[in-house]
Structures are given as structure tokens and as C-alpha cells.
Amino acid sequence: VATTISQLAGGFLIEQDYAVLGWRTIFLINLPIGLAAMLAARLCIRETRAPVSNRLDVAGALLAALGLFLLLVPIMLGHEHGWPWWSYAGPAAAAPVLAVFVRHELALSGRGGVPLIEMALFANRRFVAGVSAVFLFFSAISSFFLSLTMLLQFGLELSPLAAGAVFTPSAMAFF
């Protein structure tokens, strides 16, 4: 349902071009939905307390963000810049940073803390298979949506709303 609505609403907002923001108008969708979700959560979700005091794993979050930045930014931007030295150095530096992240998360779990990612889950083959399948599926489907949208609008010159409408049958099939 969200896939259908988002494609149609996004196409509609781009065509109407409120506030002359072009495609950026789609980000206005998040505000009313986010506010409605916060209100619904306040009204419908009962307050609970975790059995363990959980502090935000700031060090883990920073290590994960740095590792992913070093890995992904060079891969995404390296081609545009002719594969300079940093496009190779970044992913090479990401490996030790992500290894430190894993060690940090394991140590935090060992001390009874609440890690950003519970590494013990990765010992379960079914969990790893499920996470891998979800990763591959959403990587492919995101690429599909982007590529088809570009083809429909720039290749076949459909309007944003018409391009959004093309996704309705596939969204219904997913549903």
C-alpha cells in the first residue's frame, strides 16, 4: 500500500511543484506522516521500561558510521572522480574500523551493556540467511525502482504522476 501511495503521491507533488521545489517537494510527505505517527504512538503505545538500563552506544554508532562512510562513499563517488587514491584507501581503511566496531560490540555485550548490534545473532545461520536475503532483495528492488523511474520519465518522457501510476500493478502484486 505504501509503495503505491508513495509513487502516486510523489508523482502528484512533483507535477504540482508546490513552492517551486521541483522533486524536493516529495520530502514534504515525511512531515505530516511523522507528526501523525508520533501522535498515534503517544495515544496508542503504552510506556514500558527495559529490564536493563540502556545507554546509547555512542562509540559503537561512531565506529559503524565511520566504517560505513569509508566503505560506501568511495564506492559511490570514486567513478565520478576517475578512481583516485582515496577510492581505494577508504574501503581498505574501512576493514580495520569495522573490525574494531565488532570487537567493541562484543566487549560491550560481555560487560552486560546494550550494544548497537547484538553480534551473537550472527552465530545463527537462519538469521544470517534471512538478513542476507532481505539485503539482496531491497538492494535489487531499490535499484529497480530508481532505474524504472528514470526510464519512464527521461526515456519515455512520462510525467512524474504517470510514471508513479506505472508502479501501481507491481505494488499491488507485492501487497
ABEGO torsion letter per residue (X at the ends): XAAAAAAAAAAAAAAAGBGGAEAAAAAAAAAAAAAAAAAAAAAABBBBBBABBBBBBAAAAAAAAAAAAAAAAAAAAAAAAGGBAAAAAAAAAAAAAAAAAAAAAAAAAAAGBBBABBAAAAABAAAAAAAAAAAAAAAAAAAAAAAAAAAAAAAAGBBAAAAAAAAAAAAAAAX
